[in-house]
Amino acid sequence: MTPATILIADDDRAIRTVVSQALSRAGYTVKATAHAATLWRWVDDGDGDLVITDVVMPDENGLDLVPRIKKRRPDLRVIVMSAHSTLLTAVKATERGAFDYLPKPFDLRELVRTVERALVEPANTPPAAEKDSEELPLIGRSPAMQEIYRVLARLMSTDLTVMIHGESGTGKELVAHALHDYGRRRHGPFVAVNMAALPRELIESELFGHEKGAFTGAVQRTAGKFEQAAGGTLFLDEIGDMPLEAQTRLLRVLQEGEFTTVGGRTPIRADVRIVAATHRDLRQLIRLGQFREDLYYRLNVVPLRLPPLRERAEDIPDLTLHFLARVADEGLTYKQIEPAAIARLRQHRWPGNVRELENLVRRLVALYTDDVIRLESVEMELADLTAIPEPIGDGPAIPNDEGLEAAVERVLKRYFDAHDDLPPPPGLYDRVLREVEGPLIRLSLSSTRGNQIQAAKMLGLNRNTLRKKIKDLGIPVIRGLS
């Protein structure tokens, strides 16, 4: 059997050499060039079974070459590689017809596996039309982010359900927006709903809508999130906080592709792409009987894990510069940041992830008058941040026979054990009070269906005090109830 011929175009001689050697050892015939014009001549002459091209070459952009190749020889697969690796590069490569995208530097074994797939896999769905936008929805060139870009690029032309896993502040909604904005449903609406912010009694009405008279207070028909997102994307954030009864109805919608409003009888087709997200361990919730296993598999068709910022510290300089530019666009003074300050930011653990970094940058721009952000300013702000302990976390559920005091002691013991090499930073007392106070008020409001007067009585608080705490803690208020 004649070995497949691989055409390589890259103006970097070292890259051409190592790629050619790796593919030759794998049994392929290789032809390599530094110029797009030579590559195009080979393609036009009918040579080659697969193309591997760089993006930046002296005579033409490799991305611009891809659609020409696909038009001339539709069955010829193209793999794009680039050192200028962003989500837009990956998306554009896929949209223009590339089989796959490899960010430099890449593992040669991965390259060989990708070549093998490209030569044997059947043709896939035609890519979506290109979105001409240079605004970067996601920032980062770390290996962890490059893998996310590759996965997202493959998903753009599909309607597959995606489950985004990641800590708070890692950018789960940004990823959901990217899937929508660069996908086939981008002309439809993007509708987001946070399960943790909705009273459990109202979740079904919020998701599926209700008919007039379906329950007390339903004075008119109201469309739910599924109807509002028709033709677009429905983002179900914090799906792990969805109550079991609502999980059952969501599962039925995913299985049957249709739903009925609360109080309604006529089925409505669910024409949405579902993207879900959670910071919780859903497998643990399944073991505890708090999340349906069958729903988990329906939602977890394509799992996508977002790395915490501490796992991609090399992205902090790019993120910092991005946030400085964004703050300037919003009207504040544009400031530079000295290298020593960037180096200090890379050393921080960032328990609040990218959101915490963005907030710090905003504070540095707003509070300090120098045109350049100095190391001393960063040290002062980080000192305040490290005085607040990291979130204690979800941890295991409270056993039914465990009292509240014992449960709190158990969770706190786990936190102290995690700092056994040195005591936790100061401020723990106030932090624990805040972490307990927020859920307590949210649950009290949920149990009273948002009635603040009843919730204040339940908590033993003055109504004005409760209002202030709701505002300070950023707790959503249900309109129409006081």
Order of alpha helices (4+ residues) and beta strands (2+ residues): beta-alpha-beta-alpha-beta-alpha-beta-alpha-beta-alpha-alpha-beta-alpha-beta-alpha-alpha-beta-alpha-beta-beta-beta-alpha-alpha-beta-alpha-beta-alpha-alpha-beta-alpha-alpha-alpha-alpha-alpha
